Amino acid sequence: MKTIYIFILFYFTVSSTMCQPVTLIKKLNNDSIKFTILKTQTKLLDSNKVSLSQEFIKVKLSDSEKRKFRKMKPAQWLILLNDDKTDWAANLCLYDLYKKDAAVFKIVRTREQWRKCCKEQDIIFWSKELNK
């Protein structure tokens, strides 16, 4: 009987761990992604150094979701970046998670604009960055 309880506990632990990425990935959707663009202020660090302002993406995700996204494998991200239903959302999440400068989003305001000008470059960048 004790063996059955251990097996059941093991089964639920493994299955819940295996399902988390799938459940989380379903949350990424180009049509429902919520994000804002934040801009930092220019700062005078000392008499010779200035920290210029930068733009960053902030996606509406819980801390728990962000932790799970950070654990995703590069191959999973690349699949999302190449899928027409998740490419924009995955890219925005990666900009947020990696705090990549998002100056391009001053000009690129929509998914269609991004696909035309920047998608290929971003996929190349993320494939290198994620596989470091």
C-alpha positions in Angstrom: 0.0 0.0 0.0 2.9 2.4 0.9 4.4 1.7 -2.6 1.1 2.7 -4.2 1.1 6.1 -2.4 4.7 6.8 -3.3 3.9 5.9 -7.0 0.9 8.2 -7.0 2.8 11.0 -5.4 5.6 10.6 -7.9 3.2 10.5 -10.8 1.4 13.7 -9.8 4.7 15.5 -9.2 6.2 14.5 -12.5 3.0 15.2 -14.5 2.4 18.6 -12.9 6.0 19.6 -13.6 5.8 18.4 -17.2 2.5 20.2 -17.8 3.6 23.6 -16.5 5.4 24.7 -19.7 2.5 23.7 -21.9 0.0 25.6 -19.7 2.3 28.6 -19.5 2.9 28.5 -23.3 -0.9 28.6 -23.9 -0.9 31.9 -22.1 1.3 33.5 -24.8 -1.0 34.8 -27.5 -0.4 37.6 -29.9 -3.9 38.9 -29.5 -4.1 39.0 -25.8 -0.5 40.0 -24.8 -0.5 43.2 -22.6 2.6 45.3 -22.4 3.9 48.8 -21.9 7.0 50.6 -22.9 8.9 52.1 -20.0 11.6 54.8 -20.5 14.4 55.4 -18.0 15.7 58.9 -17.4 19.1 60.2 -18.5 21.3 60.4 -15.4 24.5 62.2 -14.7 26.7 59.6 -13.0 29.6 62.0 -12.4 31.2 64.9 -14.2 32.5 62.7 -17.1 29.8 60.0 -17.3 26.2 60.0 -18.4 23.7 57.2 -18.4 21.5 57.7 -21.4 17.8 57.0 -21.2 16.6 53.6 -22.5 13.3 52.0 -23.4 12.2 48.7 -21.9 9.2 46.4 -22.4 7.1 45.5 -19.5 4.8 42.5 -20.1 1.9 41.9 -17.8 2.9 38.7 -16.1 3.0 37.6 -12.5 6.4 37.0 -10.8 5.6 33.3 -10.8 4.9 33.2 -14.5 8.2 35.1 -15.2 10.2 32.6 -13.1 8.6 29.8 -15.1 9.3 31.5 -18.4 13.0 32.0 -17.4 13.3 28.2 -17.0 12.0 27.5 -20.5 14.4 25.9 -22.9 15.8 27.8 -25.9 14.1 25.4 -28.3 10.7 26.2 -26.8 11.3 29.9 -27.2 12.4 29.5 -30.8 9.2 27.5 -31.6 7.1 30.3 -30.1 9.1 32.9 -32.1 8.4 31.1 -35.3 4.7 30.5 -34.7 2.3 33.1 -36.2 0.1 32.9 -33.2 2.8 33.5 -30.6 5.8 35.2 -32.3 5.0 38.8 -31.2 4.1 37.8 -27.6 7.2 35.6 -27.2 9.4 38.4 -28.5 7.9 40.9 -26.1 8.3 38.5 -23.2 12.0 37.9 -24.0 12.6 41.7 -24.2 11.1 42.0 -20.7 12.8 38.9 -19.2 16.2 39.9 -20.5 15.8 43.7 -20.1 16.9 44.2 -23.7 16.8 47.8 -24.8 13.6 48.3 -26.7 14.4 51.6 -28.6 13.1 50.0 -31.8 9.6 50.1 -30.3 9.6 53.9 -30.6 9.1 53.3 -34.3 7.7 49.7 -34.5 4.3 50.0 -32.8 2.4 46.9 -34.2 3.0 43.2 -34.7 2.7 43.7 -38.5 5.4 46.4 -38.5 7.7 44.2 -36.3 7.2 41.2 -38.6 8.2 43.2 -41.7 11.3 44.9 -40.2 12.6 43.2 -37.2 11.3 39.6 -36.7 14.2 37.9 -38.5 16.8 40.0 -36.7 15.2 39.3 -33.3 15.0 35.6 -33.9 18.7 35.6 -34.8 19.5 37.6 -31.7 17.4 35.4 -29.4 18.8 32.2 -30.8 22.3 33.4 -29.9 21.3 34.9 -26.6 19.3 32.0 -25.3 22.0 29.4 -26.2 24.8 31.2 -24.3 
